[in-house]
Amino acid sequence: MRQSFRLRLAGTYLCLIIIILVISGITLFNLFKDYYIKNVESSLIYEARLIAEMIDMRSEKPTPQNLQKVCQVTGKDTNTRVTIIGQNGVVLADSLYDAAKLGLHNTRPEVYQALKGKTGVEIRYSTTVKAKMIYVAVPFTGMSAQGVVRLATPLLAVEEIYSRMWSILMFAIVICGLAAFGVSLIFVERISRPIGNITATVREFAHGNLHKRISYRREDELGVLARTFNDMAEYLENNIIEISEVNNRLETLLENTVNGIVMVDRSARITYTNPAAVELLGESIQTRGKKHVEVISNYELVETIDKVRQQLQPIHKEIVLHSMGDRIIDVNVVPLRGNTFSGQGVLVVLNDISNLKKLEQMRKDFVANVSHELKTPVASISGFAETLVAEEGQNPETVKEFSRIIFDESQRLTRLVSRLLELSRLESEDRELQIEEINVDQLIQDTINMMQQRNDCKDKAIEFSKTGAPVVINGDSDTITQVLINLLDNAIKYGSEGDHIAVSLAEEKDQIKISVEDHGVGIPENEAERIFERFYRVDKTRCRKTGGTGLGLAIAKHLVENHGGQIGAETISGQGTVFSFTIPKNI
């Protein structure tokens, strides 16, 4: 059971006061006792000497009757027992008892001292009187007689006085003790109150309330203690605020980074995962406290973590997550060193590089396609030009045919370069749109009319399904026209001879949808996702015959996205394709 500091301190003061009072009382009691006995002793000595002088002054030798009378008279006057003892120790007279019945007294200590001419004093228990007595003996050496006068008085009165004094002293000790205890309580209260306030405030510190301060302004030890606690609280508060800010920044960084973060402790249990790690490894990774082998389904990643835990060496590698759509993950696994993990925990950093790998492959394909596309017309131009040089004008028909081929290939090369420049411009910077009010029905019809003037569209019919009322939007007419031209051009090139192309317009909530449908060869399902990539062709042989560059759909995709819309394709291989794009009504 916890004891109060105040009670303990007050009890200590009370014990000290009682000890001091008891010691002081005993000392005073002994001093008074000694003083009283000395006073009785002096009085007895004085009276004994007076009696001895009375005996010395007699000229004749005193008789036993005279000595007995002296003893009785002086004993009555002094209220003491008076005994006269001869030189040989025989009791000559006694004020209280029959002298003849008293034995020799020369062996009594006080008598023995008096017989030697000294004053004898002794306190002892008297077997005759059956009480504690104080004895004083003085010698007398007169002409008529020699011996010892002894006075004795019982100490019963002294003992009674002692008892009264002791009672009074104990009463005084109790009264003083109670008074001192009350004073000590007040004193302790004055001392303990600030200590209690300091304790309460420190307890608030322990519970996290570091804003509270101790109010104690005196320049003493408690004041120094209070200021020290206040300084400590301020220091801790500033440190906690700083640590909290760092922790919040770190938590925000970890929660919003694109890298997956997984922490595994020394017992191989998951202690932390951020949202990116959950997105990469699946929902099961959120279960903290379980072993990593229970929640990570990729064996290679588990093996890598175990290897780092055993060897305490970092590992950097690429891992394919087959269960998460064949994602390619750049993995960094490093050991965590320090007192907390004792060098046995690991940090796993996951970076999804699937898109980077895809972009890298696209870059390689782009370089290869550009090289091929440039090489083909350049080779044709070079070959036919060399033939023309060799002909030297001998065969005009051949010169004319080869010149036409050189012209066509140079035009094809020009279109390719122009398309590349246009695509590069779209990808490198946002095109500034020229917003105006557009009658979409009229824009589609004008574009169809323009396309039907082309030679390669003579054998194809383009049909436009109009809506009831004209559709009017705010947008960039050149952008929409260019997209529609690219889609119609694609439908014309890949459609069958005599086929018809259907163009439709639909109004949705806050956008319009334009669709171009052909009945050509269609697009295989496994290649549908790549048709908007640069230089990608479903039928490369057919594309070269039609003079396509493989950039039209890629350009259309960028134009639509710059206009805030989306483009897509629905196709059934061998039955045709429907290309559709949406444009916001107001941009």
C-alpha positions as CSV (number, residue, x, y, z in Angstrom):
1,M,0.0,0.0,0.0
2,R,1.4,3.4,-1.0
3,Q,2.1,5.7,1.9
4,S,1.5,9.4,1.7
5,F,4.7,11.5,1.6
6,R,3.0,14.0,3.9
7,L,2.3,11.4,6.5
8,R,5.8,10.0,6.3
9,L,7.4,13.4,6.5
10,A,5.1,14.5,9.4
11,G,5.8,11.1,11.2
12,T,9.5,11.7,10.8
13,Y,9.2,15.2,12.3
14,L,7.0,13.8,15.1
15,C,9.5,11.0,15.9
16,L,12.4,13.5,16.0
17,I,10.4,15.9,18.2
18,I,9.4,13.0,20.6
19,I,13.0,11.8,20.8
20,I,14.3,15.3,21.5
21,L,11.6,15.8,24.1
22,V,12.2,12.5,25.8
23,I,16.0,13.0,25.8
24,S,15.5,16.5,27.1
25,G,13.1,15.3,29.8
26,I,15.3,12.5,31.0
27,T,18.2,14.8,31.1
28,L,16.3,17.5,33.0
29,F,14.8,14.8,35.3
30,N,18.3,13.4,36.1
31,L,19.7,16.9,36.6
32,F,16.8,17.7,39.0
33,K,17.2,14.4,40.8
34,D,20.9,15.0,41.3
35,Y,20.2,18.5,42.4
36,Y,17.6,17.4,44.9
37,I,19.7,14.7,46.4
38,K,22.7,17.0,46.6
39,N,20.4,19.5,48.4
40,V,19.2,16.9,50.9
41,E,22.7,15.6,51.3
42,S,24.0,19.2,52.1
43,S,21.1,19.8,54.5
44,L,21.8,16.5,56.4
45,I,25.6,17.2,56.5
46,Y,24.9,20.7,57.9
47,E,22.5,19.4,60.6
48,A,24.9,16.5,61.5
49,R,27.7,18.9,62.0
50,L,25.5,21.1,64.3
51,I,24.7,18.0,66.4
52,A,28.4,17.0,66.4
53,E,29.3,20.5,67.6
54,M,26.6,20.3,70.3
55,I,28.2,17.1,71.6
56,D,31.8,18.5,71.4
57,M,30.7,21.6,73.4
58,R,29.9,19.5,76.5
59,S,32.5,19.6,79.2
60,E,31.5,16.5,80.9
61,K,31.3,13.1,79.4
62,P,27.8,12.6,78.1
63,T,25.8,9.7,79.4
64,P,23.7,7.4,77.2
65,Q,20.6,9.1,78.5
66,N,21.9,12.5,77.5
67,L,22.9,11.2,74.1
68,Q,19.5,9.5,73.7
69,K,17.8,12.8,74.6
70,V,19.9,14.7,72.1
71,C,19.0,12.1,69.4
72,Q,15.3,12.4,70.1
73,V,15.2,16.2,70.3
74,T,17.3,16.8,67.1
75,G,15.6,13.9,65.3
76,K,12.2,15.5,66.0
77,D,13.5,19.0,65.0
78,T,15.1,17.8,61.7
79,N,12.5,15.1,61.0
80,T,15.3,12.6,60.5
81,R,16.7,9.5,62.2
82,V,19.6,10.5,64.3
83,T,22.1,7.9,65.4
84,I,25.2,8.4,67.6
85,I,27.9,5.8,67.2
86,G,31.0,5.3,69.4
87,Q,34.5,5.1,68.3
88,N,34.3,1.3,68.4
89,G,31.2,1.2,66.2
90,V,28.8,0.6,69.0
91,V,25.5,2.4,68.7
92,L,25.3,4.8,71.7
93,A,21.9,6.3,70.9
94,D,19.2,6.3,68.2
95,S,16.2,8.5,67.8
96,L,13.9,5.8,66.6
97,Y,15.2,2.5,67.8
98,D,16.6,0.9,70.9
99,A,20.4,1.4,70.7
100,A,21.0,-1.8,72.7
101,K,19.3,-3.9,70.0
102,L,21.3,-2.4,67.2
103,G,24.5,-4.1,66.3
104,L,27.9,-2.7,65.4
105,H,27.8,0.0,62.7
106,N,31.5,0.4,62.1
107,T,31.1,-1.6,58.8
108,R,28.6,0.8,57.4
109,P,30.2,2.7,54.5
110,E,29.2,6.1,55.8
111,V,30.3,5.3,59.4
112,Y,33.5,3.8,58.1
113,Q,34.3,7.0,56.3
114,A,33.4,9.2,59.3
115,L,35.5,7.1,61.7
116,K,38.4,8.0,59.5
117,G,37.7,11.7,60.0
118,K,35.8,12.2,56.8
119,T,32.2,13.0,55.9
120,G,30.5,9.8,54.8
121,V,27.5,9.8,52.5
122,E,25.6,6.7,51.3
123,I,22.3,5.9,49.7
124,R,21.2,2.3,50.3
125,Y,18.3,0.1,51.3
126,S,18.0,-0.1,55.1
127,T,17.2,-3.6,56.4
128,T,16.2,-2.0,59.7
129,V,13.7,0.5,58.3
130,K,12.9,-1.6,55.3
131,A,13.2,1.4,53.0
132,K,15.7,3.2,50.8
133,M,17.6,5.7,52.9
134,I,20.2,8.4,52.5
135,Y,22.8,8.4,55.2
136,V,25.2,11.2,56.2
137,A,27.9,10.6,58.9
138,V,30.2,13.2,60.4
139,P,32.8,12.6,63.1
140,F,32.9,14.5,66.5
141,T,36.1,14.6,68.6
142,G,35.4,16.5,71.7
143,M,37.3,16.5,75.0
144,S,34.5,14.4,76.6
145,A,33.6,12.0,73.8
146,Q,34.6,10.8,70.3
147,G,32.4,9.1,67.8
148,V,30.1,9.6,64.8
149,V,26.8,11.4,64.3
150,R,24.8,9.9,61.6
151,L,21.6,11.3,60.1
152,A,19.3,9.4,57.8
153,T,16.1,10.2,56.1
154,P,14.0,7.9,53.8
155,L,13.8,8.7,50.1
156,L,10.1,7.9,49.9
157,A,9.3,11.6,49.7
158,V,12.0,12.0,47.1
159,E,10.6,9.1,45.1
160,E,7.1,10.7,45.3
161,I,8.5,14.0,44.1
162,Y,10.3,12.1,41.3
163,S,7.0,10.4,40.3
164,R,5.2,13.7,40.2
165,M,8.0,15.3,38.2
166,W,8.0,12.4,35.8
167,S,4.2,12.6,35.3
168,I,4.5,16.4,34.7
169,L,7.3,15.8,32.3
170,M,5.4,13.1,30.4
171,F,2.4,15.4,30.2
172,A,4.6,18.2,29.0
173,I,6.1,15.9,26.4
174,V,2.7,14.8,25.1
175,I,1.4,18.4,25.0
176,C,4.5,19.6,23.3
177,G,4.5,16.6,21.0
178,L,0.9,17.3,19.9
179,A,1.7,21.0,19.4
180,A,4.8,20.1,17.5
181,F,2.9,17.6,15.4
182,G,0.3,20.2,14.5
183,V,3.1,22.6,13.6
184,S,4.9,19.9,11.6
185,L,1.7,19.2,9.7
186,I,1.4,22.8,8.7
187,F,5.1,22.9,7.8
188,V,4.8,19.6,5.9
189,E,1.8,20.9,4.1
190,R,3.6,24.0,2.9
191,I,6.5,21.8,1.7
192,S,4.4,19.0,0.2
193,R,1.9,21.1,-1.6
194,P,4.4,22.3,-4.3
195,I,5.8,18.7,-4.4
196,G,2.2,17.5,-5.0
197,N,1.7,20.1,-7.8
198,I,5.0,19.1,-9.3
199,T,4.0,15.4,-9.1
200,A,0.6,16.0,-10.7
201,T,2.1,18.0,-13.5
202,V,4.8,15.4,-14.1
203,R,2.1,12.8,-14.2
204,E,0.4,14.9,-17.0
205,F,3.7,14.8,-18.8
206,A,3.8,11.0,-18.5
207,H,0.3,10.9,-20.1
208,G,1.4,13.0,-23.0
209,N,0.1,16.5,-22.0
210,L,3.4,18.3,-22.5
211,H,1.6,21.7,-22.8
212,K,1.1,21.9,-19.0
213,R,3.7,23.7,-16.9
214,I,4.6,23.8,-13.2
215,S,3.8,27.1,-11.5
216,Y,6.4,27.5,-8.8
217,R,8.5,30.7,-8.8
218,R,10.6,30.5,-5.6
219,E,14.3,30.4,-5.9
220,D,14.9,27.2,-3.9
221,E,15.6,23.6,-4.7
222,L,11.9,23.0,-5.6
223,G,12.0,26.0,-7.9
224,V,15.1,24.6,-9.7
225,L,13.3,21.2,-9.9
226,A,10.2,22.8,-11.3
227,R,12.1,24.8,-13.9
228,T,14.1,21.7,-14.9
229,F,10.8,19.8,-15.4
230,N,9.4,22.7,-17.5
231,D,12.5,22.8,-19.6
232,M,12.4,19.0,-20.1
233,A,8.7,19.2,-21.1
234,E,9.4,21.9,-23.6
235,Y,12.4,20.0,-25.0
236,L,10.3,16.8,-25.3
237,E,7.4,18.7,-26.8
238,N,9.6,20.2,-29.5
239,N,11.2,16.9,-30.2
240,I,7.9,15.1,-30.4
241,I,6.6,17.8,-32.8
242,E,9.7,17.5,-34.9
243,I,9.5,13.7,-34.9
244,S,5.8,13.8,-35.7
245,E,6.4,16.1,-38.6
246,V,9.1,13.8,-39.9
247,N,6.9,10.8,-39.4
248,N,4.0,12.5,-41.2
249,R,6.2,13.4,-44.1
250,L,7.7,9.9,-44.2
251,E,4.2,8.3,-44.0
252,T,2.9,10.6,-46.7
253,L,5.9,9.8,-48.9
254,L,5.5,6.0,-48.3
255,E,1.8,6.1,-48.8
256,N,2.0,8.1,-52.1
257,T,5.2,6.8,-53.7
258,V,4.9,4.7,-56.8
259,N,7.3,2.2,-55.4
260,G,6.0,-0.6,-53.4
261,I,7.5,-0.8,-49.9
262,V,7.4,-4.0,-47.7
263,M,9.2,-4.4,-44.4
264,V,9.9,-7.8,-42.9
265,D,11.2,-8.1,-39.4
266,R,13.8,-10.5,-38.0
267,S,11.1,-13.2,-37.4
268,A,10.2,-13.1,-41.2
269,R,6.8,-11.4,-40.4
270,I,5.4,-8.5,-42.4
271,T,5.4,-5.3,-40.4
272,Y,4.6,-2.7,-43.1
273,T,3.2,-2.5,-46.6
274,N,2.2,0.7,-48.5
275,P,-0.6,0.9,-51.1
276,A,1.7,0.5,-54.0
277,A,3.0,-2.8,-52.6
278,V,-0.6,-4.0,-52.1
279,E,-1.4,-3.0,-55.7
280,L,1.6,-5.0,-57.0
281,L,1.4,-8.1,-54.8
282,G,-2.3,-8.3,-54.0
283,E,-4.6,-7.7,-51.1
284,S,-3.2,-10.6,-49.0
285,I,0.0,-8.5,-48.4
286,Q,-2.0,-6.2,-46.2
287,T,-2.2,-8.9,-43.5
288,R,0.5,-7.6,-41.1
289,G,2.0,-10.0,-38.6
290,K,2.0,-13.0,-40.8
291,K,5.1,-14.6,-42.3
292,H,6.1,-13.4,-45.7
293,V,5.9,-16.9,-47.2
294,E,2.2,-17.0,-46.2
295,V,1.2,-13.8,-48.1
296,I,3.7,-13.5,-51.0
297,S,2.7,-15.9,-53.8
298,N,5.9,-15.4,-55.9
299,Y,8.5,-18.0,-55.1
300,E,11.4,-16.0,-56.6
301,L,10.6,-13.0,-54.4
302,V,10.3,-15.1,-51.2
303,E,13.6,-16.8,-52.0
304,T,15.3,-13.4,-52.6
305,I,14.0,-12.1,-49.2
306,D,15.2,-15.3,-47.4
307,K,18.6,-15.0,-49.1
308,V,19.1,-11.4,-47.9
309,R,18.0,-12.3,-44.4
310,Q,20.6,-15.1,-44.3
311,Q,23.6,-13.4,-46.1
312,L,22.8,-9.8,-45.0
313,Q,23.8,-8.6,-48.5
314,P,21.5,-6.4,-50.7
315,I,20.1,-8.0,-53.9
316,H,18.9,-6.2,-57.0
317,K,17.0,-8.1,-59.7
318,E,14.0,-8.2,-62.0
319,I,11.1,-10.5,-61.2
320,V,8.1,-11.4,-63.4
321,L,4.8,-11.6,-61.4
322,H,2.9,-14.1,-63.4
323,S,-0.1,-14.1,-61.0
324,M,-0.4,-10.3,-61.5
325,G,-0.6,-10.2,-65.3
326,D,3.0,-10.9,-66.0
327,R,4.2,-7.6,-64.5
328,I,7.9,-7.0,-64.6
329,I,9.1,-5.8,-61.2
330,D,12.4,-4.2,-60.4
331,V,13.2,-5.5,-56.9
332,N,15.7,-4.1,-54.4
333,V,16.0,-6.1,-51.1
334,V,18.3,-4.7,-48.5
335,P,19.1,-5.8,-44.9
336,L,18.0,-3.4,-42.1
337,R,20.9,-2.9,-39.7
338,G,20.5,-1.5,-36.2
339,N,19.5,-2.2,-32.7
340,T,15.8,-2.7,-33.5
341,F,16.2,-5.4,-36.1
342,S,19.6,-6.7,-35.0
343,G,20.6,-7.0,-38.7
344,Q,17.9,-9.6,-39.4
345,G,15.1,-7.5,-40.9
346,V,14.8,-6.6,-44.6
347,L,13.4,-3.8,-46.6
348,V,11.8,-4.7,-50.0
349,V,11.4,-1.9,-52.6
350,L,9.3,-2.9,-55.6
351,N,9.1,-0.8,-58.8
352,D,6.8,-1.8,-61.7
353,I,8.8,-1.4,-64.9
354,S,6.4,-3.1,-67.2
355,N,5.6,0.2,-69.0
356,L,9.3,1.0,-69.2
357,K,9.9,-2.4,-70.8
358,K,7.0,-1.9,-73.1
359,L,8.3,1.6,-74.0
360,E,11.7,0.2,-74.6
361,Q,10.3,-2.4,-76.9
362,M,8.3,0.2,-78.7
363,R,11.4,2.3,-79.1
364,K,13.2,-0.6,-80.6
365,D,10.3,-1.4,-82.9
366,F,10.0,2.3,-83.8
367,V,13.7,2.5,-84.8
368,A,13.4,-0.7,-86.7
369,N,10.3,0.4,-88.5
370,V,11.6,3.9,-89.3
371,S,14.8,2.3,-90.6
372,H,12.8,-0.1,-92.8
373,E,10.3,2.4,-94.0
374,L,13.1,4.8,-95.0
375,K,15.3,2.1,-96.4
376,T,12.6,0.8,-98.8
377,P,11.8,4.0,-100.7
378,V,15.5,5.1,-100.6
379,A,16.6,1.8,-102.1
380,S,13.9,2.0,-104.8
381,I,14.9,5.5,-105.7
382,S,18.5,4.6,-105.8
383,G,18.0,1.5,-107.8
384,F,15.7,3.0,-110.4
385,A,17.9,6.2,-110.7
386,E,20.9,3.9,-111.3
387,T,18.9,2.1,-114.1
388,L,18.0,5.5,-115.6
389,V,21.6,6.5,-115.7
390,A,22.5,3.2,-117.5
391,E,19.7,3.7,-120.1
392,E,21.1,7.0,-121.3
393,G,17.7,7.8,-122.9
394,Q,17.6,4.8,-125.2
395,N,14.2,3.6,-124.0
396,P,11.8,6.5,-123.4
397,E,9.1,4.2,-122.0
398,T,11.4,2.7,-119.4
399,V,12.7,6.2,-118.4
400,K,9.1,7.4,-118.0
401,E,8.0,4.4,-115.9
402,F,11.1,4.5,-113.7
403,S,10.7,8.3,-113.3
404,R,7.1,7.7,-112.2
405,I,8.3,5.1,-109.7
406,I,11.0,7.4,-108.3
407,F,8.4,10.1,-108.0
408,D,5.9,7.9,-106.1
409,E,8.6,6.6,-103.8
410,S,9.8,10.2,-103.1
411,Q,6.2,11.2,-102.4
412,R,5.8,8.2,-100.1
413,L,9.0,9.2,-98.3
414,T,7.7,12.8,-98.0
415,R,4.5,11.6,-96.5
416,L,6.4,9.4,-94.1
417,V,8.6,12.3,-93.0
418,S,5.6,14.7,-92.7
419,R,3.7,12.2,-90.6
420,L,6.7,11.6,-88.3
421,L,7.1,15.4,-87.9
422,E,3.4,15.8,-87.1
423,L,3.4,12.9,-84.6
424,S,6.5,14.3,-83.0
425,R,5.0,17.7,-82.6
426,L,1.8,16.2,-81.1
427,E,3.8,14.2,-78.5
428,S,6.2,16.9,-77.6
429,E,3.8,19.8,-76.9
430,D,0.1,20.4,-76.4
431,R,-1.5,21.7,-79.6
432,E,-3.4,25.0,-79.0
433,L,-7.0,24.4,-80.0
434,Q,-8.9,26.9,-82.0
435,I,-12.3,26.8,-80.3
436,E,-15.3,27.7,-82.4
437,E,-18.9,26.7,-82.8
438,I,-19.1,23.7,-85.1
439,N,-22.0,22.2,-87.0
440,V,-20.8,18.6,-86.7
441,D,-23.3,17.2,-89.3
442,Q,-22.0,19.7,-91.9
443,L,-18.4,19.0,-91.0
444,I,-18.8,15.3,-91.5
445,Q,-20.6,15.7,-94.8
446,D,-17.9,18.1,-96.1
447,T,-15.2,15.7,-95.1
448,I,-16.9,12.8,-96.8
449,N,-17.3,14.9,-100.0
450,M,-13.7,15.7,-100.0
451,M,-12.6,12.1,-99.5
452,Q,-14.9,10.9,-102.3
453,Q,-12.9,13.0,-104.7
454,R,-9.8,10.8,-104.2
455,N,-9.0,8.3,-106.9
456,D,-8.7,5.4,-104.5
457,C,-12.3,6.0,-103.2
458,K,-14.0,5.9,-106.6
459,D,-15.2,2.3,-106.1
460,K,-16.3,2.8,-102.5
461,A,-19.4,4.5,-101.2
462,I,-19.4,6.5,-98.0
463,E,-22.7,6.8,-96.2
464,F,-23.5,9.2,-93.4
465,S,-26.4,8.6,-91.1
466,K,-27.6,11.9,-89.9
467,T,-29.4,12.6,-86.7
468,G,-32.7,14.4,-86.5
469,A,-31.6,17.9,-85.5
470,P,-28.2,19.3,-86.4
471,V,-25.5,18.7,-83.7
472,V,-23.6,21.9,-82.7
473,I,-20.6,21.9,-80.3
474,N,-17.7,24.1,-79.4
475,G,-14.4,22.7,-80.5
476,D,-11.5,22.7,-83.0
477,S,-12.9,21.9,-86.4
478,D,-9.5,21.2,-87.9
479,T,-8.7,18.6,-85.3
480,I,-12.0,16.8,-85.8
481,T,-11.6,16.9,-89.5
482,Q,-8.1,15.5,-89.4
483,V,-9.2,12.6,-87.2
484,L,-12.1,11.8,-89.4
485,I,-9.9,12.0,-92.5
486,N,-7.4,9.5,-90.9
487,L,-10.2,7.1,-90.0
488,L,-11.8,7.3,-93.5
489,D,-8.4,6.9,-95.1
490,N,-7.8,3.8,-93.0
491,A,-11.2,2.4,-94.0
492,I,-10.6,3.1,-97.7
493,K,-7.2,1.5,-97.7
494,Y,-8.2,-1.7,-95.8
495,G,-11.8,-2.1,-97.1
496,S,-12.8,-4.4,-99.9
497,E,-13.4,-3.3,-103.5
498,G,-17.0,-2.2,-103.9
499,D,-17.5,-2.0,-100.2
500,H,-19.3,0.8,-98.5
501,I,-18.2,2.8,-95.5
502,A,-20.7,3.9,-92.9
503,V,-20.3,7.1,-90.8
504,S,-22.6,7.8,-87.9
505,L,-23.0,10.6,-85.3
506,A,-24.6,10.1,-81.9
507,E,-25.2,12.6,-79.1
508,E,-24.5,11.5,-75.5
509,K,-24.8,13.5,-72.3
510,D,-22.0,15.9,-72.5
511,Q,-20.2,14.6,-75.6
512,I,-20.7,13.4,-79.2
513,K,-19.6,10.1,-80.7
514,I,-18.5,9.7,-84.3
515,S,-18.1,6.2,-85.7
516,V,-16.6,5.0,-89.0
517,E,-17.4,1.4,-90.0
518,D,-15.9,-0.6,-92.8
519,H,-16.4,-4.2,-93.9
520,G,-12.8,-5.0,-94.6
521,V,-10.5,-7.8,-93.3
522,G,-10.9,-6.7,-89.7
523,I,-8.3,-6.9,-87.0
524,P,-7.3,-10.1,-85.1
525,E,-8.3,-10.0,-81.5
526,N,-4.8,-10.5,-80.2
527,E,-3.6,-7.4,-82.1
528,A,-6.5,-5.0,-81.4
529,E,-4.7,-3.3,-78.5
530,R,-1.7,-2.3,-80.6
531,I,-3.4,-0.7,-83.6
532,F,-2.8,2.8,-82.2
533,E,0.9,2.3,-81.9
534,R,3.3,4.0,-84.3
535,F,4.2,1.9,-87.4
536,Y,2.0,-1.0,-86.2
537,R,0.3,-2.8,-89.1
538,V,-2.0,-5.8,-89.1
539,D,-1.2,-6.7,-92.7
540,K,2.3,-5.2,-93.6
541,T,2.2,-6.4,-97.2
542,R,-1.2,-4.8,-97.9
543,C,-0.1,-1.6,-96.2
544,R,2.9,-1.2,-98.4
545,K,0.7,-1.7,-101.5
546,T,-1.7,1.0,-100.3
547,G,1.2,3.4,-99.4
548,G,0.3,3.6,-95.7
549,T,2.8,4.8,-93.2
550,G,1.4,3.1,-90.1
551,L,1.1,6.5,-88.4
552,G,-2.4,7.6,-89.2
553,L,-4.1,5.9,-86.2
554,A,-1.4,7.0,-83.8
555,I,-1.9,10.6,-85.0
556,A,-5.6,10.3,-84.6
557,K,-5.3,9.0,-81.1
558,H,-3.1,12.0,-80.0
559,L,-5.5,14.5,-81.7
560,V,-8.6,13.1,-80.0
561,E,-6.8,13.0,-76.6
562,N,-5.6,16.6,-77.0
563,H,-9.3,17.5,-77.6
564,G,-10.3,15.8,-74.3
565,G,-11.9,12.8,-75.9
566,Q,-11.2,9.1,-76.4
567,I,-10.8,6.8,-79.4
568,G,-11.2,3.0,-79.7
569,A,-12.0,0.2,-82.1
570,E,-14.4,-2.8,-82.2
571,T,-13.6,-5.5,-84.7
572,I,-14.4,-9.0,-85.7
573,S,-11.6,-10.6,-87.8
574,G,-12.8,-11.0,-91.4
575,Q,-16.0,-9.0,-91.0
576,G,-14.8,-5.4,-90.6
577,T,-14.0,-2.8,-88.0
578,V,-15.8,0.1,-86.3
579,F,-13.6,3.0,-85.2
580,S,-15.2,5.5,-82.8
581,F,-14.1,8.6,-81.0
582,T,-15.8,11.0,-78.6
583,I,-15.4,14.8,-78.4
584,P,-16.7,16.9,-75.5
585,K,-19.5,19.3,-76.5
586,N,-17.8,22.2,-74.7
587,I,-14.1,22.4,-74.1
